[in-house]
Amino acid sequence: MIKVPRLKLNRFGVFCLRVIYKDEHGNRKETLQSLGTKEPEIARVLALQFNLSHELQRVTAMPPTKPTLGQFAHLLEPEAKLQKYRIDIKNGIYEATDEADHLRMVQALGVIHRTPAPAPAQTTAPAIPPIQKSKKISEVIALYSEEKAKDNNKETIKDKKRTYQSLLDLFGDIEINLFTKQELVSWKSTQLKQDIKATTINSKIGELNGLFEYALNNGFYTMEKNPCEGLKIGKASKLKATYESYEPFNNDELKAIFNPLTYSKRLKKPDHYLLPLMALFTGARREELASLKAKNIKIIDDVWSIEIEEGKNENARRIVPIHSKLIELGLLEYAQSIQDKQYPYLFPHLIDGANGRGKNAGRQFSTYLREDLKIENDRKVFHSFRHTVITRLHTINSNKAHVIQLVGHEDDSVHFGTYTHDVGLKALQDTINRLEYDIDFNQLKAPLKEFERFINSWKKQEDRKLKRLINKSIK
């Protein structure tokens, strides 16, 4: 490949331009601008086009000067492609291969008409208005995340940061004003190529929309419009029909899942074993259960309860009475053993990673469904327990207000937020205890001694790791 000045390859294999320029104070600056392509031929043409425009701008200015980076924002668009159009002004020929190519041809004509012809020294070339200098995108993300931490839970903040990181990975940490509709369209294209569901992409676009709306309202993004406007894929009603929700488990599937011969063989760790049972009798989300602290299992108003302190949304914070079957299966005894050892979390061995503390338990359960039980419907997952509980409670004509509070749903007609003593845990206990399944749970009592051996072994490993770190720091 012929070497082209300023053309570099970043760590993601995306071609970039290494641009040296001067800021408004005259200080020398350097930045990498993504070209949005991994194709050498396309990158070479884009870099040559930039270099030509850069030199033309420099020599035609009166007096000659080094142009600013903002004057070439139109040449740094990641969606730029090889020039296919044909322009012959002398003979009046203007040809394009398709609509997108026609648009690029029109833009090229604009550049041609703006480029001044040679003129006497006393004349001054018309200046292209520079893009206003702005904060780096990472700085705006940090400020926005700090503000949203006041009304978003930890999981929501994590989801948003993952979305913002995908933008940084593609374009680098550039100034926020350099993001236009084209950059966001390019980002959306990378998401589509990863075979991500349209509903998920729309959710991510909503997160980016919130970021740029914040930047607009606070003066960090000084362009005219939010670049995320109009990017969502299809209408919500159509997408809902295309991507149906997870399905509840039927009776045969539940019997297969909780068959003691297969269940205890595959799901041996405390979280792998207990989380599906807890979900079956609470309707709680996987992360809500996996993130429980040991102290969250306690007596409230004479009722053994699970206190869910944080979750997917504001309504997720609630108190759920413990089903009598969970007590029979040994949940309280397990919780007491963890509390006695003063571990902060109910499942102390879990790691709070990017995808939550329950990620591995979810994967293990999926493996159990697909490989052991041959339940291959991709709408049958751990979250199906939640749908199972909700469906069963409605089927037995449970009090709607109780169901909403037990599962942490929001409902426009009934306003139940955080638990209040007026609702009555005794009433909620009666409702949750109406949940029944045609399953023999007698052989599924939690193997507490095995759990204890596992936790003790895990603790010894953690102590050895800590000791090695201390010795290493001393040396």
GULUM-582235 format. One record per atom (N, C-alpha, C): x negated, y negated, z. Coordinates in steps of 0.1 Angstrom, whole numbers, plus 5000, padded with zeros to 4 digits. Atoms other than C-alpha are relative to their C-alpha. Layout:
// GULUM-582235
XYZ ...
// end
This chain:
// GULUM-582235
499250125000 500050005000 499149885000 500750135001 498749654990 500249925013 499950084988 497949455021 500649864997 499450135002 500149145025 499849925013 500250084988 499348865049 501249995008 499050014990 501348845081 500950135002 499149884998 502949195076 499450105010 500449914990 502749415106 501150115003 499049904996 504449735119 500150015015 499950004986 505849735154 500150155005 500149874994 505950025179 501250094996 498849925004 509450135166 499950044985 500149965014 508150175130 500749904991 499350105008 509949855119 499049894996 501050105005 508049605097 500449865005 499850144995 507649255111 499049904994 501050115004 506048925102 499349945012 500850064989 503248795124 499949854995 500050145004 503948425122 499449915011 500650104992 501748145136 500649874997 499450125003 503347815140 499849905012 500250104989 503347495161 501449965005 498750044994 506147405186 500149854999 499750145001 507647065191 498949915007 501150084994 504646965213 498750024993 501349995007 502047065188 499250125004 500749884995 501047385206 500150114990 500049885009 499947685186 500750125006 499249884996 502447975189 499950114990 500049885009 502548325176 501250095004 498949914997 505548555173 500150114989 499749895009 506648885156 501549994996 498650015005 509848855135 500350134993 499649885007 511549175126 500649984986 499450005014 512349235089 501250104999 498849915000 514949505099 499950114990 500249895009 513449765076 498850085003 501149914998 511150065078 499450044986 500449975013 510750085040 498849904996 501150095003 507249955029 500249914988 499850095012 508349834995 500949885003 499150114996 511149625009 499349905008 500850094991 508949485036 499049924993 501050075007 506249395012 500649884992 499350115008 508649194989 500549895009 499650114991 510149015019 498949925005 501250084995 506748925033 499449914989 500550085011 505548804999 501049884998 499150115001 508748594996 499949905011 500250094989 508248445030 498749924998 501350075001 504548365023 500149904989 499950095011 505448204990 500849875004 499250114995 508147985006 499349925010 500850074989 505847905035 499049914994 501150085006 503047785012 500649884992 499450115007 505447584990 500549895009 499550104991 506947415020 498849915005 501250074995 503447335033 499449904991 500750085009 502047185002 500949894994 499150105006 505146994990 500449895010 499650114990 505646805023 499049894998 500850125001 504346455023 499949935013 501349945004 501846445039 500150155002 500049854998 501046825037 499950035015 500049964986 501746995070 500550145001 499649864998 502347335085 501550005005 498650014996 506147395086 500350085013 499649934988 507947515117 500750134997 499449875002 509347865122 501449994996 498550015003 512947745121 500349984986 499750035014 512647635085 500150134992 499949875008 512448005074 500950105006 499149914993 515148155095 500850094989 499249935011 517048245062 499250114994 500849895006 514048455051 499750115010 500349914989 513848645084 501250095003 498849924997 517248805082 499750154997 500349855001 516949185088 500850074989 499249935010 519649265062 499549974986 500550045013 517549115034 499550134993 500449885008 516849365006 499249964988 500850035012 514849394974 500949914990 499350085009 515749124949 500350074987 499549935012 517849274920 500649904990 499450095008 519448964907 499049944989 500950065010 518148784876 500549854998 499750145002 517948404873 499149944989 500850065011 516848234840 500749864998 499350135001 517847864844 499949944986 500250065013 516347764811 501050054990 499149945010 518548004791 501450025006 498749994994 521547994815 500450145004 499749864997 521348354826 500050025015 499849984986 522648444861 500750145001 499549864999 523048824867 499850065014 500149934987 523749024899 500650144999 499649865001 524249404905 501350025007 498849974992 526949384931 500349875008 499650124993 528749144955 498949955009 501050044990 525949144981 498849944992 501150065008 523349084953 500449874995 499650135005 525448804940 499849895011 500150094988 525448644975 498549965001 501450034999 521648674976 499549904988 500350085011 521448514941 500449865003 499550144997 523548214952 499149945011 501050054990 521248174983 498749964993 501250035007 518248184960 500149874992 499750135007 519747914938 499949885009 500050114990 520247704969 498549965003 501450024997 516547744977 499349934988 500650065012 515547654941 500449864999 499650145001 517647344941 499549915011 500550084989 516347234975 498549984998 501550015001 512647284964 499749884991 500250125008 511446944952 499050024989 501049995012 509646904918 498849915004 501250094997 506146744918 500449854998 499650145000 506546374926 498849915004 501050094996 504446064931 499750015015 500449994986 502546054965 500949935009 499250084991 504845784979 501350065003 498749944997 507946004978 499950115010 500049904990 508946245006 501050114997 499049895003 510446585001 501150015011 498949994991 513846635017 499750115010 500449914989 513346815051 501250105002 498949904996 515247145059 500249995015 499850024985 516847095093 499550135007 500549884992 514947325118 501150055009 499149944989 516847565141 499549955013 500450064987 516947405175 499350115009 500849914991 514447565200 501050055011 499149954990 516147785225 499350105009 500649904990 515548035254 499850134992 500149865005 514348385246 501250085004 498849924997 517148645245 499950075014 500249934987 515648825275 500349915012 499750104990 515948505296 501549985002 498650024999 519548465288 500750125005 499549874994 520248835295 499950005015 500350004986 518648795329 501049905008 499150104993 520748485338 501450054999 498749955001 523948635325 500350125009 499949884991 523348965344 500149965014 499950054986 522748775376 501449955003 498750054998 526048595372 501150115000 499049895001 528048905362 499950105011 500249914988 526649095392 501049965011 499050054990 529148885412 501450074998 498649945002 532249055396 499950134992 500149875006 530849365378 499450105009 500749904991 529949685395 498750054993 501349975005 526549845391 500050084987 499949925013 527650095364 500249924988 499750095011 529049825343 498849924996 501350085003 525849615346 499050094993 500949915007 523849925336 500450024986 499649985014 525949985305 499749884992 500350125007 525549625295 498649984997 501450015002 521849625300 499550104989 500449915010 521549935278 500349954986 499650065013 523449755250 499049894996 500950115003 521249445253 498650054996 501349945003 518149665253 499950054985 499949955013 519249815220 499849884990 500250125009 519249455205 498649965001 501450044999 515849385219 499150104993 500849905007 514449715205 500049984985 499950025014 515649625171 499349874995 500450135004 514649255169 498849945008 501050064991 512149195197 500649895009 499650104991 512348925223 499949864994 500050125007 513148635200 500949905006 499150104995 514848305207 501550034996 498649965002 518648345210 500649934989 499450085011 519348075184 499650074987 500449935012 517648305158 501050114997 499049895003 520548555161 501249934993 498850055008 523148495134 500950124998 499149895003 525948705121 499350124994 500749905007 523548895099 499250095010 500749924990 521449015129 500950095007 499049914993 524549145147 500550114991 499549905010 525749315115 498950114999 501149905001 522349485112 500050095012 499949924988 522549595148 501150105000 498849915001 526049745142 499750114991 500349895010 524749935112 499150115006 500949904994 522050105133 500950085010 499149934991 524850205158 500850104992 499249925008 526950345130 499250124995 500849895005 524050555117 499750105010 500249914989 523650715151 501250095003 498849924999 527150865147 500749985013 499450044988 528450675177 501549974997 498650035002 532250655180 500349854999 499750145002 533850335168 500549945012 499550064988 535550285201 498849965009 501250034992 532150305218 499249884995 500750115007 530550065193 500849875003 499250114997 533449825199 499849955014 500350044986 532849835236 498749935001 501350075000 529249745230 500049864994 499850135006 530249465207 500649905010 499450094990 532449335235 499049965010 501150044991 529449335258 499149904995 500950105007 527349145233 500849874998 499150125002 530348905227 500049925013 500150064987 530348835264 498749925003 501350064999 526648755264 499949874992 500150125008 526848515235 501049895004 499050094996 530048355248 499449925012 500750074988 528148285281 498949904995 501050095005 525248145261 500549884994 499350115006 527547925241 500549905011 499450084990 529347795272 499049935009 501050064991 526147725291 498949924992 500950085008 524347555262 498750074996 501249935003 521747825257 500050044985 499949965014 523047925222 500749884994 499550135005 523547605202 500550014985 499449995013 524847745169 501549985001 498650045000 528447675159 500950105005 499049894996 530148015165 499250115007 500549884994 529648325185 499850104989 500349915012 527948565160 500750145001 499349874999 529948865174 501449994996 498650025004 533248725162 500350094988 499649925012 535048965138 499250124997 500849895003 532549245142 500650145004 499449874996 534749505158 500650084989 499749905011 535649815138 501550035002 498649965000 539349845130 500949945012 499150044989 542349775153 500150105011 500049914988 542649915188 501050124998 499049905001 545850105180 499650114990 500549905010 544350275149 498950095006 501249934994 541150365168 500550105011 499549914990 543150515196 500650134994 499449885007 544950745172 498950094994 501149925005 541550845157 499250075010 500849954989 539650895189 500950025012 499149984989 542051055213 499250015014 500649994987 541351065250 499650145003 500449864996 539851365268 501350075004 498849924997 542351645274 499950075013 500149934988 543351805306 499850154998 500249865001 542452165313 501450075001 498849924998 545252425309 499850115011 500149904989 545952705334 498950114997 500949905004 543952965315 498549955001 501350065000 540952735312 499549985015 500450024986 541052655349 499750135007 500349874995 541153025358 498650054996 501349965005 538153085336 498949925007 501050094994 536252785351 499750055014 500249974986 536752885387 500150155003 500249864998 536253255382 498750025009 501150004991 533953325412 498850084995 501249925006 531753575392 499249924991 500850095009 530753315366 499749875006 500250134995 531152995386 498749995009 501150004991 528653075414 498750044993 501249955007 526253235389 499349884993 500550125007 525852915368 499849885008 500050134992 526552635393 499650035014 500649964987 524252695422 499649895009 500450114992 523052355433 501349945007 498950064993 525252165458 500949914992 499250085009 526351905433 500650074989 499449925011 526852155405 501250075005 498949914995 529052365427 501249925006 498950074993 531052105447 500749894991 499450115007 531551825422 501350044991 498849965007 533952015399 501250035009 498949974991 536052135429 500549875006 499550134995 536151775443 500849934990 499350065010 537151645410 501450064998 498749935002 539951905407 501049965010 499150034989 541451795440 500149855004 500050154997 540851415439 500449924987 499950085012 540951305402 499049904999 501150115000 537851095409 499150034988 501049995011 535351025382 498750065005 501349934997 532051215381 499149915008 500950094993 529950915391 500549955013 499550044987 532250815419 499750105010 500249894990 531751155435 498550025002 501449974999 528051195427 499349895007 500750124994 527250845441 500549985015 499550014986 529050915475 498850005010 501050004989 527050835506 500650105010 499649904990 527151085534 501149955010 499150074991 529050835556 501449984994 498750025007 531850815530 501050115003 499149894996 533251145543 500349985015 499750044986 535051045575 501550005003 498650014996 538251025594 500549855001 499450135000 540450715588 501550025003 498649994996 543750675605 500450155002 499849864996 543551035617 500150094987 500049935012 543151155581 498550024994 501349985006 539951315567 500149954986 499950075013 539151095537 498649984993 501250045007 536651015510 500249854996 500050145003 535850645508 499149974988 500750035012 534950545473 499749854999 500450144998 533050215476 499849934987 500350065012 532150155440 500350094988 499749925012 533150275405 500049924988 499950065013 534050185370 500549865000 499450135000 536149885378 500449965014 499650054987 537549675407 501050105007 499049914994 540449925412 499450135004 500649874996 538050215416 499750015015 500250004986 537350105451 501250045008 498849954994 539750315472 499650115011 500249894991 540250575499 500950124996 499349895005 541350925489 500050115011 499949894990 542651175515 499450134995 500649885005 540751505513 501050115000 499049895002 542951795500 499750115010 500249894990 543452075525 499250114994 500749895006 541952325500 498549975000 501450044999 538652125499 499450025014 500449984986 538552145537 499750155002 500149854999 539052525535 498750054993 501249955008 536252555509 498749955006 501250034993 533752395533 499449864997 500550135003 533352035521 499649925013 500350074988 533451895556 498850055007 501249944994 530852135569 498849964993 501250045008 528552055541 499749855003 500250154997 529051675547 499449985013 500550014986 528351725584 498550045000 501449965000 525051905577 499149904994 500750115007 523951625554 499949885010 500050114991 524951365580 499050035012 500949964989 523051555608 498649984997 501450015004 519851535588 499749854996 500250155003 520451155582 499649974986 500250045014 520351165545 501049904996 499050115003 521950855530 501150054991 499049965010 523651025501 500550145003 499449874999 526051325501 499250114993 500949925008 523851475474 498649944999 501250084998 520451345485 498950034989 501049965010 518451525457 500249934987 499750065013 520151335429 499249874998 500850125003 518251055412 500949904993 499150115006 519950725403 499349954987 500650035013 518950715366 500949904992 499350095009 520150505337 501450054998 498749955003 523150735332 500750055013 499349974987 524050765369 499450125007 500549894992 523451025396 500650134996 499349885003 525851275382 499750064986 500349975014 524251305347 499750154999 500449865001 522651645353 501150105003 498949924997 525651795369 501050014989 499150005012 527751685339 499550094989 500649925011 525251845315 500250155003 499949874996 525252165335 501450064998 498649955002 529052185335 500350024986 499749995014 529152125298 499450134994 500649875004 526752415293 500850115004 499149904994 528952625315 501250024991 498849995008 531952545294 499750064986 500349965014 530352585260 499450144998 500849885002 527952875264 500650125008 499549894992 529453085292 501550034997 498649985001 533153025288 500649994985 499650025014 533252945250 501149914999 499050115002 535552645256 499349894992 500850085009 534352455226 500749874995 499350135002 536952175224 499249885006 500850104995 534851865226 500849895008 499250094991 537751685244 500250065014 499949944987 537451925273 498649995006 501350034994 534651795295 500349985015 499850024986 534051715332 501149905003 498950114998 536351405329 501450064998 498749945002 539151645319 500650035014 499449984986 539551715357 500949885004 499350124997 540651355361 501450004993 498850005008 543251395333 500950115005 499249884995 544351735348 500749955013 499450044988 545051575382 501149904998 499050105003 546951275368 501250074994 498949935007 549051505345 500850085010 499349914990 549851745374 500849915010 499250084990 550851465398 501249944994 498850055007 553151315372 501050114998 499149895003 554551655364 500950035012 499249964988 555651715400 500749885005 499350124996 557251365401 499549935012 500650074989 554851215425 500349855000 499750154999 555350855437 498949934991 500950065009 553850645409 498949915007 500950094993 552350395433 498950085007 501049924993 550550675452 499050054989 500949955011 549150815419 499049904996 500950125004 547750475409 498949985010 501050024990 546050435442 499050125002 500949894999 544650785444 499050014990 501049985011 542950785410 499449874997 500750125003 542050415410 500349944987 499650065013 544050305379 500649865003 499450135000 545149955371 501450014993 498750005006 548849905364 500649865001 499450145000 550549575354 501349995009 498750014993 553849665372 499850025015 500249974986 552349775405 498649955003 501350064997 549549565421 499450065012 500749944989 547449795443 498549984998 501550025001 543849685448 499350095010 500749934990 541649795476 501050055010 499049944990 543350025502 500349915011 499650074988 545349855529 500850105008 499449914990 546750015560 501650014998 498550015002 550349915549 500450124991 499649895010 550250185521 500250135008 499849884992 549750465546 499250124995 500749895004 547150735543 500750135001 499249884998 549550995556 500850034988 499249985012 551750935526 499250054989 500949965010 548850965503 499550145001 500449864997 547751285520 501150104996 498949915004 551151435515 500150024984 500050005014 550951345478 498950094994 501249925005 547451485472 500250155003 499849864996 548351805490 501050084992 499049935008 551151875466 499350064987 500749945011 548451955440 499850145002 500249864998 548452325435 499650064986 500549935012 546752555410 500250155002 499849865000 547452915401 498650074999 501449955000 543853015411 499850055014 500349944987 542553235439 498649945004 501350074995 539953005457 499350075011 500549934988 539353255485 498550044999 501349965002 536053365470 499149894996 500850125004 534853015462 499649915012 500550084989 533952895497 498649974998 501350055003 530852685495 498950095007 501149924993 527652895502 499049905007 500750104992 526452655529 498550035003 501349964997 523352855538 499049984988 500850025012 522152855502 499849854997 500250155001 522752475500 499049955009 501050054990 520752425532 498650044995 501349965004 517852625518 499549914988 500350085011 517952425486 499649865004 500350144995 518052085504 498650005007 501349994992 515152195527 498850014990 501149995010 513052305497 499849874993 500150135007 513751975479 499349905009 500650094991 512751785510 498550025002 501449974999 509451965513 499249954988 500650055012 508651885477 499949855000 500150155000 509451515482 498949965010 501050034990 507251515513 498650024994 501349975007 504351665493 499749894990 500250115009 504851405466 499549875007 500350124993 504751125491 498650015006 501349984994 501651265508 498949984989 500950025011 499851285474 499849854996 500150145003 500750925467 499249925010 500750074989 499450805501 498550034999 501549975001 496150995496 499449934988 500550065012 495850855461 499749855002 500250154997 496350495474 498849975009 501150024991 493850545501 498650004993 501249985008 491150665477 499849884991 
// end
